[in-house]
Amino acid sequence: MNILYQSQPLAFTRLSSDEQLATSREFLARMQTRRTVRDFSTEPVPFELIANAVATAGTAPSGANQQPWTFVVVSNALIKTQIRLAAEAEEKISYERRMSAEWLAALAPLGTDWHKPHLEEAPYLIVVFRQAYGVTINPDTGAEERIKHYYTEESVGIAVGLLLASLHQAGLATLTHTPNPMAFLAEILGRPANERAYVLIPVGYPAPDATVPTIIKKPLDEIMVLFE
């Protein structure tokens, strides 16, 4: 038996069957309205909405409960400009040289290109970093030591899903942006060597004239396999 293991009673409220169905259906209907937005209003957003969403993301399960994530929230206009310029520089190269014709064809229905004005227009940018390994200081030597992390990609992916859901529930619009490469984000934001940029998420209210591409999500019978 592991003497380090400790437990406590699970705090769990059992819902009635009617409550379960109602809650499930309400959440599904709400999430079905979520869209990726590229046209943002500059209208201010209450910071508590952002903080609550990040706190929600922090409840995600993670490998060995190591919670290998850092959420950097940016509202500073100068830093947002730096991020936009660096992102556009990388994206321009990608669209003109790195992306295959097949990749560009897949993106064509979405109407994207290397211009990223939303990185300045959105009131907040949330940059999610994956901690590839942990860092601790040896109390005897004062030396920095690495702590192996497990399932970091999966853990951070789950946390980002909760983050996006929470922001949408709060009535905010988001965009998941993954410029490649993303090392410039760690440089601009002064992140330590163990952190790797995972995704860049502009957050705010949609612009009054915002549009989104006409797309269709796969129906349930195409994404779920049931064994009875």
Secondary structure, DSSP 8 states (H G I E B T S, - for coil): --TT------------HHHHHHHHHHHHHHHTT--B---B------HHHHHHHHHHHTTS--GGG---EEEEEE--HHHHHHHHHHHHHHHHHIIIIIS-HHHHHHHGGGT--S--THHHHSSEEEEEEEESEEEEE-TTT--EEEEE--SHHHHHHHHHHHHHHHHHHTT-EE--B--SS-HHHHHHHT--TTEEEEEEEEEE-B-TT----------HHHH-----
